Amino acid sequence: MNEEGEESDQTIIERRFIRLVQRGRWEFVQRVN
């Protein structure tokens, strides 16, 4: 049970991190353009 909970938390954190990275890239690209 604990392992599954930890995995779900990791996936949520990873998704948030990926979104932040994507936003950062888009902002950087827009600034360059």
matplotlib code that plots the C-alpha trace (Angstrom):
import matplotlib.pyplot as plt

x = [0.0, 2.7, 4.7, 1.7, 1.0, 4.6, 4.5, 1.3, 2.9, 6.0, 3.9, 2.1, 5.4, 6.9, 3.8, 4.0, 7.8, 7.3, 4.6, 6.9, 9.8, 7.5, 6.3, 9.9, 10.9, 7.9, 8.7, 12.3, 11.4, 9.0, 11.6, 14.2, 11.7]
y = [0.0, 2.5, 1.7, 2.4, 5.7, 6.8, 6.0, 8.0, 11.0, 10.7, 10.7, 13.8, 15.6, 14.5, 15.8, 19.2, 19.3, 18.5, 21.2, 23.8, 22.8, 23.0, 26.5, 27.6, 26.4, 28.1, 31.3, 31.0, 30.3, 33.3, 35.6, 34.4, 34.9]
z = [0.0, 1.0, -2.2, -4.4, -2.6, -3.0, -6.7, -7.2, -5.3, -7.6, -10.7, -9.5, -8.7, -12.1, -14.0, -12.1, -12.8, -16.5, -16.8, -15.2, -17.5, -20.6, -19.5, -18.9, -22.4, -24.0, -22.2, -23.3, -26.9, -26.9, -25.5, -28.1, -30.9]

ax = plt.figure().add_subplot(projection="3d")
ax.plot(x, y, z, "-o")
ax.set_aspect("equal")
plt.show()
